[in-house]
Amino acid sequence: MATTITGSTLPDAERITLSGTPNEATRVNVPAYIAKASVAAISVDSKIAFSGTDGSAIGSTYVTVPAGSMLELSMVDGAGESTRTTAIYVASATASAVVEVVVEG
């Protein structure tokens, strides 16, 4: 089920329980104006992608975040245009998992 991080105050964070079905993507909507997003895989390896469909299998283009690790993503496009993504797709690699997503301005 999709989750939205409003970013009404920054930094903002959300703790998300992913599906127990391995590789099932959960869409995390993030504000277009954030500068950085961090995703922590709490108990099992997780997968992060930037395109997909909520509730479907995560695509073949993803980054693995090992359990107990955090991935920091620069969300700034650097081109002076707003071409950054407003969604991050997360999935558990093996079983139900918890991820924590932090967004910063």
N, C-alpha and C positions, 0 to 999 in steps of 0.2 A: 504494500500500500504506500502510495506516494506521501512524502513528508515535505512540508514547507518551512524553511527557516526565514522568518520575516526580516531579521536584521534591523528591527525598529530601534534597537540600541546595539552598538558594536563595542566589543566583540559580542557575538551571540553563539549559542551552542545548542545542540540537540543530541540526545542519546536515542538511538534507533535500534529496535530489535528486528533483525532481518528474518525472512522466511526460513523455515526449516528445510526447504527444498534447495539442495545445492545449486548454485549458479542462477537462481531466480532474482532478477534485478528489482531493486527498489529505487524509484526516482526520488532524489532529494533536490527540491527547488531552492535555489539560492538567489539573492538579490543581484542584479546586474552590476551594481556599483561597488561590490566588495573587491578588495585587493588580494586577499589570500583566503584559501580554504584549507583546513587540515582535517584529515580523516584518520582516526585511530581504530585499529582492529583490536578489540579487547581480548577475545578468548580463542578465536580460530582465524586462520588466514582469510582475508577478504579480497574481493576484486573491485576495481574502480574503473569506470568507463565514462565517456562523455557523450555517448549517443546510445539509444536503445528505447525500449518500451517497458514501462512499469508492469511488473508481473510476468514478463517473458524471460526467456533465457538471456543472460548477459551475452553480448556479442563477442566476437573473437579478438577484438582489439581492446585490451584492458591492461591494467597494472595490478600486480599482486602486492598486497600489503600484508606482510607476515604478522601472525598473532603477536600481540604485545608491542607492535610498532606503530608509528605515525607517519603519514605521508603529507608533506606540505606542498600545496599547489599555488603557484602565482597565477592569479586570475586576471592580471593586467595584460591587455592585448599588445601594448607597446607601439601601436601604429597610429595612435591619436584618434582612433575610431572605436566605436563600441562593437567589437566583434566577439566579445567573450561569451562563453556559455552561461546559461542560467540554470543548468541542471547537471547533477552528478549522479551517476547510476552506481549503486553499490550492491554487491552480492556476496553471500557466504560461499567459500570454496568447498565446504564439506557438510556443515550442519547449521542449525539455528545459531545465530551469532548476534552480538551487540557491537555496533560501531558508534563512535562519537564523532560528530562533525562540528568544527568550530569555524566561524567566518569572521573575518576582520576587515576593517575599512581601509 
